[in-house]
């Protein structure tokens, strides 16, 4: 089991960082989904704010470009009434030669309560939570090709809201599994929530070695891979994969693995289609499918804010409990000394 | 100087020696071996050690180590790292040429040698760069460097992708009967950060597949066979790599190989949680690979065990995994790691000494030390039952990248003797 699980929880089993669903139990993931469900309503209210993070400082640390994830995190923090600072680190401190460690220590000195971190290195959020800022809640907004837990969980929220229970579902994840941090966390979350049939579809060049050990089946053929499935998750294909010899061309990829209306007919009639976005129309998905009735792509975006509000409020609450426990311990120790 | 070591278990694979006896060292050589309990020599010796329960063997020769220094004193100095080597039982070291500046000229070699001599802990049999600047383009002055005392030539961790250059390197080395040492890993396939397998996939780290090693071994073996150059492979990491060496030896190719102690003891599972202390090159692989390496030592396919010691400062390991430097500071852990293998019944101390001393000396073209009367006294005394904690106080290497830091370890070197003089004493 990943050592992340210990890192993510307080002694009492409450969430204090959210780095990956791996190692968390079903109860915790269901609590995240339940909390997110309650926040979906907030977005529909006239006044969209709740005071859960009032007086707390949330710093968005984006070491890698992102528009959509960054803006949904910012919106989520604001709806929780937090003070939000968004730093595009790529163009600031680290380009002056400051190490990640030093950048973070400086930000910690500013009494931040939560860091939302996106970084191109796998394990970056884990590193920060473990070695740099044990008393700042870390929310992983994507680390290398390792994890993107809030995306995976908002996908779970989408599936649960539209399909109900996970146990009977067949889920296909199609495309660039190798470079996808989303796919890895989707697999962890689906397994933990009880899904038994998880199929990965793609050519061998995009299928990482030993992925079967995560309890999934692999399929090179799209038609048989998505046949009879309830959920099809399409992954974004980066155009640089063609230049680096993973694939010959976007055209050939679309012909073999693109989700078209005809292909979608292989899945169950009520199957839902998901995509973490941004989508490449005509490369991994046909417009008619992306905009069609089975598509959940825009619903996912809305759920993303609710889901992020949920994990931010839960991690902050866990972190506060831990700080209180530490403070109590310190005062009882100093009391003992006095006695 | 006279040193008396009483009651140790003498192990010397050279002469299949395994017995308990007293050893008297006088004027740099082994003077007497036997039962000296009744002699009145005690009053005349400078140092007497009660070594009951300890193991006395010929001293160790390290075929792969990094001593840092020069432009890398933040990682270690020749004084600190040769001291650490002596504390691990080594008297002779073959430092890798990837120094800064790199060991491709007689002047750098003589600077390193003079610093090692000044420190006085070990002797060195340097490995020089195979190509100038380790750039894989132009041949180094191999014959001159050999004359300056270099035991062999290597391009360290820098793969020479141009077969024409590699062929000429080997032809030239063969002309003068020089040895080449290879760290076999294809540059492009080896660009990841850990072994390619389920763990790397789950953790989202770029993997280095086994074929990065096997393709490289096969290519080098072909060229070695073609040119007749004497070749040695440093730091094998995979079961398939061991099989290729076994096959080559069976075909009569002049080749030897070593494995690093870390690869004999650890697997990629240690990286779980992004533990950068286990970020090494070549990468730690799976249990079946580790077992094959141990089996290779046992059946002689792998001749030697090296330290692959690479000390780093703490900042080098304090970053997200992929951004950390590879390498482990091994000297402080080497004997305890060996003891773990012995206690697990995987190897015996006789295997260990054969691989750390007898065979590595022969590969380094150094006259192997032997526990025989009249021989120069290069000896290592190990207390296999000594329990200790590896920490800031007990460690000797300047490197802070000891994977087993803060742990209680078993076994420790009690005494290292180089040419009759004590180079390390606990």
Interface residues (C-beta under 8 A of the other chain):
Chain A: X2 X3 X4 X7 X22 X99 X100 X101 X119 X121 X122 X123 X124 X126 X127 X130 X131 X143 X144 X145 X146 X147 X181 X184 X208 X209 X210 X211 X213 X214
Chain B: X196 X197 X198 X199 X200 X201 X202 X203 X204 X205 X207 X209 X272 X273 X274 X315 X318 X319 X320 X321 X322 X323
